[in-house]
Amino acid sequence: MEEVWPLLPFEPWRDTAMTLQLWTQVVGKIRLASTPWLNHSWQVPLYVTVRGLATSPIPNGHESVDLEFDFIDHSLVGRSSNGTVAEFSLRPMPVAEFYHSALSLTRQLGMSITINPVPNELPSPIAFPDDQLHRVYDAQAVHRFWRALLQADRLFKHFRTAFLGKASPVHFFWGSFDLAVTRFSGRTAPRHPGGVPGLPDRVTREAYSHEVSSAGFWPGSDQFPHAAFYSYAYPQPEGFAQAKMPPGAAYEAALGEFLLPYDTVRAASDPDALVMDFLQASYAAAATLGKWDRNALECALGAPNRPRRVGGFL
């Protein structure tokens, strides 16, 4: 169980988490600068892999490039469809050094790219080439974080199969440093007020242009120093905060969302069942109170090698 759901207290690896978030922003911005915009910023996230976090293919002329954080061998690996491979080791180093090394790696892969060097969604950001402050890298802590992401990714993907409507991929947003999956009612939403620090309002408003029920997992932050699963709705329907959740989960008014502490999941007799119950209960609260067309949008959880029944056939 320690290997499946490893210990992940925030404070002991806080400095590493902050450094890693900035490193992922550098790589994420490389993808952002090279990939056509997709609805709700779905062109920018990273994805959990069997070794870490990766971009997926990034267009580079008539070729493609991908970048992967390997949290087993602890390296950043770049690959091109022309066969070129380049990498450098992940170790304690300032963000400035990582930034220059990452851009050098892209040049080795045949990319010519400039990125916005200012971090997003962080208080008092320091431009990447000037950041000598964030430099801690605890490889064991990063490995544990990735192992927790593996479990969250697996469960979110299973949860996603029970929805026939529009749903996001399961993806890792480097701005907010969380893994997320989002369901859509199909209806437009009220104009979002914006105001997210370090994020242009036009990006936020496009992301929340339609009604959503969104769930995710984050490792914690200075504002909330605990790893947790979360779920929220936009717009939030009346009565949402009072909806019944599984034991251990509760509504956090300051954040405007339900939280299920990661430590509660680790201590559960069946962690998978608890997370799935939380995901379903929080979604059901958003969909029922928001008057979504649940009969048209939902289906049974998917199973391997079992196609959906359509119109009584199959």
C-alpha positions in Angstrom: 0.0 0.0 0.0 2.9 2.4 0.7 4.0 1.9 -2.9 0.5 2.4 -4.3 -0.6 5.3 -2.1 2.7 6.7 -0.8 3.0 9.2 2.0 2.8 12.7 0.7 2.9 15.3 3.5 3.3 18.7 1.9 5.7 20.5 4.3 8.7 18.1 3.9 8.8 18.5 0.1 7.3 22.0 -0.2 10.5 23.5 -1.6 10.8 20.6 -4.1 7.2 21.0 -5.1 7.6 24.7 -5.8 10.7 24.1 -7.9 9.0 21.3 -9.8 6.0 23.4 -10.5 8.2 26.0 -12.1 10.0 23.4 -14.1 6.8 22.0 -15.4 5.7 25.6 -16.4 8.8 25.9 -18.5 8.0 22.7 -20.4 4.3 23.6 -20.5 5.0 27.0 -22.0 7.1 25.3 -24.7 4.1 23.3 -25.7 1.9 26.4 -25.4 4.0 28.4 -27.8 4.0 25.6 -30.4 0.5 24.2 -30.4 -2.7 25.7 -31.8 -5.2 26.8 -29.2 -7.9 24.2 -28.2 -11.1 24.8 -26.3 -10.6 25.3 -22.5 -6.8 25.4 -22.9 -6.7 21.7 -23.5 -3.6 22.2 -25.8 -1.4 23.1 -22.8 -1.5 20.4 -20.1 0.9 17.6 -19.4 -0.1 13.9 -19.1 0.7 11.2 -16.7 2.9 8.5 -18.2 4.4 5.2 -17.0 7.6 7.1 -16.1 6.4 10.6 -15.2 4.7 13.6 -17.0 4.9 14.3 -20.7 3.6 16.8 -23.3 2.4 14.4 -26.0 3.5 15.3 -29.6 4.3 19.0 -30.2 4.2 20.2 -33.8 7.6 21.2 -35.2 7.2 21.9 -38.9 6.6 18.6 -40.6 8.0 16.7 -37.6 6.8 16.4 -34.0 8.6 16.6 -30.7 7.7 15.5 -27.2 9.2 16.3 -23.8 8.9 13.9 -20.8 9.8 14.3 -17.1 11.2 10.9 -16.3 10.6 10.4 -12.5 12.2 7.0 -12.5 15.6 7.9 -13.9 15.1 11.6 -13.1 15.8 13.3 -16.4 14.0 15.5 -18.9 13.9 13.6 -22.2 13.2 15.2 -25.5 12.4 13.1 -28.6 11.8 14.1 -32.2 10.0 12.1 -34.9 13.2 12.5 -37.0 14.9 10.1 -34.5 16.8 12.8 -32.4 16.9 12.2 -28.7 18.3 14.7 -26.1 18.1 14.7 -22.3 19.6 16.1 -19.1 19.5 15.0 -15.5 17.0 16.3 -13.0 18.9 17.3 -9.9 19.0 20.2 -7.5 19.4 23.3 -9.7 17.9 26.8 -9.9 15.0 27.4 -12.2 17.2 29.7 -14.3 19.5 26.7 -15.1 16.6 24.4 -15.8 15.1 27.1 -18.2 18.3 27.5 -20.2 18.9 23.7 -20.3 15.3 23.1 -21.5 15.6 25.6 -24.3 19.0 24.2 -25.3 17.4 20.7 -25.4 14.6 22.0 -27.7 17.3 23.5 -30.0 19.0 20.0 -30.2 15.6 18.7 -31.3 15.5 21.2 -34.1 13.0 23.6 -32.5 13.3 27.4 -32.7 11.1 28.7 -29.9 10.6 31.7 -27.6 8.4 31.4 -24.5 6.9 33.9 -22.1 9.4 33.6 -19.2 7.1 34.8 -16.4 5.4 32.0 -14.4 1.6 31.9 -14.3 -0.9 31.5 -11.4 1.8 32.1 -8.7 2.2 35.0 -6.3 5.2 37.3 -6.8 6.5 35.4 -9.8 10.2 35.6 -10.7 11.0 35.3 -14.4 12.6 31.9 -15.2 16.0 33.3 -16.3 16.3 35.3 -13.1 15.1 32.7 -10.6 18.0 31.5 -8.5 15.7 31.0 -5.5 13.9 27.8 -6.3 16.5 25.1 -6.7 15.5 22.1 -4.4 14.9 18.7 -6.0 14.3 15.7 -3.7 14.1 12.8 -6.1 12.4 10.4 -3.7 9.6 13.0 -2.9 9.0 13.6 -6.6 8.8 9.9 -7.2 6.2 9.5 -4.5 4.2 12.4 -6.0 4.2 10.7 -9.4 3.1 7.5 -7.8 0.1 9.3 -6.3 -0.6 10.9 -9.7 -0.6 7.4 -11.2 -3.5 6.3 -8.9 -5.5 9.5 -9.4 -5.0 9.3 -13.2 -6.2 5.7 -13.2 -9.3 6.5 -11.2 -10.2 9.7 -13.1 -10.0 7.8 -16.4 -12.4 5.1 -15.1 -14.8 7.8 -13.7 -14.7 9.5 -17.1 -16.1 6.4 -18.8 -19.5 6.9 -17.2 -20.3 10.0 -19.1 -21.6 10.3 -22.6 -21.5 14.1 -22.8 -18.5 16.3 -23.5 -15.6 15.6 -21.1 -12.0 16.7 -20.9 -9.1 14.4 -21.1 -7.4 13.6 -17.7 -4.6 16.1 -17.8 -2.1 17.9 -15.5 -2.3 21.7 -15.5 1.1 23.1 -14.8 -0.2 26.6 -13.8 -2.3 25.3 -10.9 -0.1 22.2 -10.5 -3.0 19.7 -10.4 -4.4 16.7 -12.2 -8.0 17.3 -13.4 -11.0 15.9 -15.3 -14.0 17.9 -16.2 -17.6 17.1 -17.4 -19.8 19.6 -19.2 -23.6 19.9 -19.1 -23.7 21.2 -22.7 -25.0 24.6 -21.8 -23.2 27.9 -21.8 -22.3 29.4 -18.4 -22.5 32.9 -17.0 -19.5 35.1 -17.8 -16.7 34.2 -15.4 -15.6 37.2 -13.3 -11.9 36.4 -13.9 -9.4 37.7 -11.3 -7.3 34.5 -11.1 -3.8 35.7 -10.1 -1.3 35.3 -12.9 -3.9 34.2 -15.5 -5.4 36.5 -18.1 -9.1 36.9 -17.7 -9.7 36.0 -21.4 -8.1 32.6 -20.7 -10.2 32.0 -17.6 -13.5 33.1 -19.3 -12.8 30.8 -22.3 -12.1 27.9 -19.9 -15.4 28.4 -18.1 -17.5 29.4 -21.1 -19.8 26.3 -20.4 -21.2 24.7 -17.3 -18.8 22.3 -15.6 -18.4 19.8 -12.9 -14.7 19.4 -12.4 -12.6 17.1 -10.2 -9.0 16.8 -9.5 -6.0 16.1 -7.3 -3.3 18.4 -6.0 -0.3 17.9 -3.7 -1.0 21.0 -1.6 0.2 24.6 -1.5 1.2 27.3 1.1 -2.5 28.3 1.1 -3.7 24.7 1.7 -0.7 22.6 2.8 -2.4 19.2 2.4 -2.7 16.8 -0.6 -6.3 16.3 -1.5 -8.8 15.3 -4.1 -11.2 18.1 -4.9 -14.5 18.8 -6.8 -16.3 22.0 -7.7 -19.0 23.2 -10.1 -19.2 26.3 -12.2 -21.6 28.0 -11.9 -22.2 26.6 -8.4 -25.9 25.7 -8.0 -27.8 26.6 -4.9 -27.5 24.0 -2.2 -24.2 22.5 -3.6 -22.2 23.2 -0.5 -24.7 21.3 1.7 -24.7 18.1 -0.5 -23.9 14.9 1.3 -20.4 13.5 0.7 -18.7 10.2 1.7 -17.1 10.1 5.2 -14.0 12.3 5.4 -15.0 14.7 2.6 -16.2 18.2 3.3 -17.0 21.5 1.6 -14.2 24.1 2.0 -15.9 27.5 1.9 -12.6 29.4 1.4 -11.9 27.4 -1.8 -15.5 27.0 -2.9 -15.2 23.2 -3.4 -15.4 19.8 -1.8 -12.2 18.2 -0.5 -11.3 14.6 0.2 -7.9 14.6 2.0 -5.3 12.3 0.5 -4.4 11.0 4.0 -8.1 9.9 4.4 -7.8 8.0 1.2 -4.6 6.3 2.2 -6.2 5.2 5.5 -9.4 3.8 3.9 -10.0 0.1 3.7 -10.7 0.5 0.0 -9.1 3.7 -1.3 -10.3 3.2 -4.8 -13.9 2.9 -3.7 -13.7 6.0 -1.5 -12.3 8.1 -4.3 -14.9 6.9 -6.8 -17.7 7.5 -4.3 -16.4 11.1 -3.8 -16.2 11.7 -7.5 -19.7 10.4 -8.1 -21.3 12.2 -5.1 -19.8 15.6 -5.9 -20.7 15.3 -9.6 -24.2 14.2 -8.8 -24.6 17.2 -6.5 -23.6 19.5 -9.3 -25.6 17.8 -12.0 -28.8 17.3 -10.0 -28.9 20.7 -8.4 -27.8 22.3 -11.7 -30.6 20.5 -13.5 -28.4 18.8 -16.0 -30.0 16.3 -18.4 -28.5 13.3 -16.5 -30.5 10.6 -18.4 -28.9 11.8 -21.7 -25.4 12.4 -20.3 -24.7 9.4 -18.1 -24.0 5.7 -18.6 -22.6 2.8 -16.8 -18.8 2.7 -16.0 -16.8 1.3 -18.9 -15.3 -2.1 -18.8 -12.5 -3.6 -21.0 -13.7 -5.2 -24.2 -17.4 -4.3 -23.6 -18.8 -1.8 -26.2 -21.6 0.5 -25.2 -25.2 -0.5 -25.8 -26.7 1.8 -28.4 -30.4 1.7 -29.2 -30.9 -1.8 -27.8 -28.2 -3.2 -30.1 -24.8 -4.7 -29.2 
